[in-house]
Amino acid sequence: MLGIMIPIIIIAFSYGVAVGVYEYFPYEILNSSKNVLVEQKTIQNNQFVNQSDVNSLIKINSESDINQKRDFLIEHFWDVESFQRVKDKAQLPKVETDISDSNYEDLQNLKRIDRLTAEMEYGINSISYLFMPEQPNEKLILYHQGHGGDFLLGKNTIQFFLDRNFTVLASTMPLVGMNNQQVVEIDGLGEMKLTSHKKLRLLETDSFNPMKLFLDPIQINLNFLDNFS
């Protein structure tokens, strides 16, 4: 009996692998069933959005609530107890003034571009461009490209604000665009190149939240602009 079962198990396992890798029958049926389950779970998780009582979803009702939430987030991301402590430890970016970048040489109403490089933990950097119009209106736009990639993809948006004499500080998420992808030492795993945001969670410790890498460049650049003005 055992001699018969082993070949059957091997054949079933091999076919199962083929279904998953090469999408043989009944891959489409199984995949559609999975999609239905995922959709049902998504709907279930988002039921609160459809609640008619919006007031019950609002958790900030006073200035003290705002201060409490802000202090919690500051401690969560920066591991300090107040925003003043963040400012006291003010870090400034490396600044290269009036750089040349052929990707933006056709922008209109552009006086110059400064490159701001924020250096962070584990040697991870964040490169931002400060686009200055010919006649600035003394107002700043923070433009963050997000998951799309390099802020070059937002060139039309940058031009929109330059046309209206806004100074634009354009940034990209860690590990994306011009930002580097460091090789770091991970406890228990050895050396690893940080090629995706999923790997950043491996850097988390009791005193370091990887989300800081997303927020720090903005804070560091604003420190510079505060002094610059």
C-alpha positions as CSV (number, residue, x, y, z in Angstrom):
1,M,0.0,0.0,0.0
2,L,2.8,2.4,0.9
3,G,4.5,1.6,-2.4
4,I,1.4,2.8,-4.2
5,M,0.9,5.9,-2.1
6,I,4.4,7.3,-2.5
7,P,4.2,7.7,-6.4
8,I,0.7,9.2,-6.0
9,I,1.9,11.8,-3.5
10,I,4.9,12.7,-5.7
11,I,2.6,13.1,-8.8
12,A,0.1,15.2,-6.8
13,F,2.8,17.4,-5.4
14,S,4.5,17.9,-8.8
15,Y,1.1,18.8,-10.4
16,G,0.4,21.2,-7.6
17,V,3.7,23.0,-8.2
18,A,2.9,23.1,-11.9
19,V,-0.5,24.6,-11.2
20,G,1.1,27.4,-9.1
21,V,4.1,28.1,-11.4
22,Y,2.7,27.5,-14.9
23,E,-0.9,28.3,-14.2
24,Y,-2.3,24.9,-15.4
25,F,-5.9,23.9,-14.7
26,P,-7.5,24.6,-12.2
27,Y,-5.3,27.7,-11.5
28,E,-7.9,30.2,-12.8
29,I,-10.6,28.7,-10.6
30,L,-8.5,28.7,-7.5
31,N,-7.1,32.2,-8.2
32,S,-10.6,33.6,-8.7
33,S,-11.7,32.0,-5.4
34,K,-8.8,33.6,-3.6
35,N,-9.6,37.0,-5.1
36,V,-13.2,36.7,-3.9
37,L,-12.0,35.9,-0.4
38,V,-9.6,38.8,-0.4
39,E,-12.3,41.1,-1.7
40,Q,-14.7,39.9,1.1
41,K,-12.0,40.4,3.7
42,T,-11.2,43.9,2.4
43,I,-14.9,44.9,2.5
44,Q,-15.2,43.5,6.0
45,N,-12.1,45.5,7.2
46,N,-13.5,48.7,5.7
47,Q,-17.0,48.5,7.0
48,F,-16.3,51.3,9.4
49,V,-15.9,53.7,6.4
50,N,-19.6,53.2,5.6
51,Q,-20.8,54.1,9.1
52,S,-23.3,56.9,9.1
53,D,-22.2,58.3,12.5
54,V,-19.0,60.1,11.4
55,N,-18.6,61.7,14.8
56,S,-18.1,58.3,16.4
57,L,-15.0,57.9,14.2
58,I,-13.4,61.2,15.3
59,K,-10.9,60.7,18.1
60,I,-9.6,64.3,18.3
61,N,-11.9,66.7,19.9
62,S,-9.7,69.3,21.6
63,E,-6.3,70.9,21.6
64,S,-5.1,68.6,24.3
65,D,-6.1,65.6,22.1
66,I,-3.9,67.0,19.4
67,N,-1.0,67.5,21.7
68,Q,-1.3,64.0,23.0
69,K,-1.5,62.4,19.6
70,R,1.5,64.6,18.4
71,D,3.6,63.6,21.4
72,F,2.8,59.9,20.9
73,L,3.8,60.0,17.2
74,I,7.0,61.9,18.0
75,E,8.0,59.4,20.6
76,H,7.0,56.5,18.3
77,F,9.0,57.7,15.3
78,W,11.9,59.6,16.9
79,D,12.2,57.9,20.3
80,V,12.1,61.3,22.1
81,E,9.4,62.8,24.3
82,S,8.9,66.1,22.6
83,F,9.2,67.9,19.2
84,Q,11.5,70.4,20.9
85,R,14.0,67.5,21.5
86,V,13.9,66.7,17.8
87,K,14.7,70.4,17.0
88,D,17.4,70.5,19.7
89,K,19.1,67.6,17.9
90,A,18.8,69.5,14.6
91,Q,20.6,67.9,11.7
92,L,21.3,69.7,8.5
93,P,21.5,68.2,5.0
94,K,24.6,68.4,2.7
95,V,23.8,71.3,0.3
96,E,25.0,71.6,-3.3
97,T,24.0,75.0,-4.8
98,D,22.9,75.7,-8.3
99,I,23.4,72.2,-9.7
100,S,22.9,71.1,-13.3
101,D,20.5,68.4,-14.1
102,S,19.5,67.8,-17.8
103,N,16.2,66.3,-16.7
104,Y,15.0,69.7,-15.6
105,E,16.8,72.1,-18.0
106,D,13.5,72.8,-19.8
107,L,11.6,74.0,-16.7
108,Q,10.3,77.5,-17.0
109,N,10.6,80.3,-14.4
110,L,13.4,78.4,-12.7
111,K,16.2,80.4,-11.2
112,R,18.2,77.4,-9.9
113,I,18.2,74.0,-8.3
114,D,19.9,73.1,-5.0
115,R,20.5,69.5,-4.1
116,L,19.9,68.6,-0.5
117,T,21.2,65.2,0.8
118,A,20.1,64.0,4.2
119,E,22.3,61.3,5.7
120,M,20.5,58.9,8.1
121,E,21.0,55.8,10.1
122,Y,22.7,52.8,8.5
123,G,24.2,55.1,5.8
124,I,20.8,55.5,4.1
125,N,20.4,58.8,2.4
126,S,17.6,60.9,0.9
127,I,18.3,63.3,-2.0
128,S,15.9,66.2,-2.5
129,Y,15.9,69.0,-5.0
130,L,15.0,72.6,-4.1
131,F,13.5,74.3,-7.1
132,M,13.6,78.1,-6.8
133,P,11.6,80.4,-9.1
134,E,12.9,83.6,-10.6
135,Q,10.6,85.7,-8.4
136,P,9.7,83.6,-5.3
137,N,6.5,84.4,-3.5
138,E,8.1,83.4,-0.2
139,K,5.9,80.2,0.0
140,L,7.1,76.6,0.0
141,I,5.5,73.5,-1.5
142,L,6.7,70.1,-0.2
143,Y,6.3,67.7,-3.0
144,H,6.7,64.0,-2.2
145,Q,6.5,61.5,-5.1
146,G,5.4,58.5,-3.0
147,H,5.3,55.0,-4.5
148,G,5.6,56.2,-8.1
149,G,9.4,56.5,-8.0
150,D,11.7,59.4,-8.6
151,F,10.2,62.9,-8.3
152,L,11.1,63.3,-11.9
153,L,7.7,61.7,-12.5
154,G,6.2,64.8,-10.9
155,K,7.9,67.3,-13.2
156,N,4.6,68.7,-14.5
157,T,3.4,69.3,-10.9
158,I,6.7,71.0,-10.1
159,Q,6.3,73.2,-13.2
160,F,2.7,74.1,-12.1
161,F,3.9,75.6,-8.8
162,L,7.0,77.2,-10.3
163,D,4.7,79.0,-12.8
164,R,3.0,80.4,-9.7
165,N,6.3,81.5,-8.1
166,F,6.3,78.8,-5.4
167,T,9.6,77.3,-4.2
168,V,9.3,73.5,-4.4
169,L,11.1,71.0,-2.3
170,A,10.8,67.6,-4.1
171,S,11.6,64.4,-2.3
172,T,11.4,60.6,-2.8
173,M,10.9,57.7,-0.5
174,P,13.9,55.8,0.9
175,L,15.7,53.4,-1.5
176,V,13.9,54.9,-4.5
177,G,15.0,57.2,-7.3
178,M,18.4,58.8,-6.7
179,N,18.5,57.5,-3.1
180,N,21.0,54.8,-2.3
181,Q,20.4,51.2,-1.4
182,Q,22.8,50.4,1.4
183,V,24.3,47.0,2.3
184,V,23.7,46.6,6.1
185,E,24.4,44.1,8.7
186,I,21.3,42.4,10.1
187,D,21.6,40.5,13.4
188,G,21.1,36.8,12.7
189,L,20.9,37.3,9.0
190,G,24.3,38.8,8.0
191,E,24.8,41.3,5.2
192,M,21.8,42.4,3.2
193,K,21.2,45.0,0.5
194,L,18.2,47.2,1.2
195,T,16.4,47.0,-2.1
196,S,12.8,47.3,-0.9
197,H,10.9,48.9,1.9
198,K,9.8,45.5,3.1
199,K,13.4,44.9,4.3
200,L,13.5,48.1,6.4
201,R,11.4,46.4,9.1
202,L,14.4,44.2,9.8
203,L,16.2,47.3,11.1
204,E,13.6,47.8,13.9
205,T,14.9,47.8,17.5
206,D,13.6,49.0,20.8
207,S,15.2,52.4,20.1
208,F,14.8,52.7,16.3
209,N,11.7,52.8,14.2
210,P,12.4,52.4,10.5
211,M,9.5,54.8,9.7
212,K,11.9,57.5,10.9
213,L,13.7,57.1,7.6
214,F,10.6,58.3,5.8
215,L,10.1,61.3,8.0
216,D,13.6,62.4,8.8
217,P,14.5,63.9,5.4
218,I,11.5,66.3,5.6
219,Q,12.5,67.4,9.1
220,I,16.2,67.7,8.2
221,N,15.4,69.8,5.1
222,L,13.1,72.0,7.0
223,N,15.8,72.6,9.5
224,F,18.0,73.9,6.7
225,L,15.3,76.0,5.2
226,D,14.4,77.5,8.6
227,N,18.0,78.6,8.9
228,F,18.2,79.6,5.3
229,S,15.3,82.0,5.5
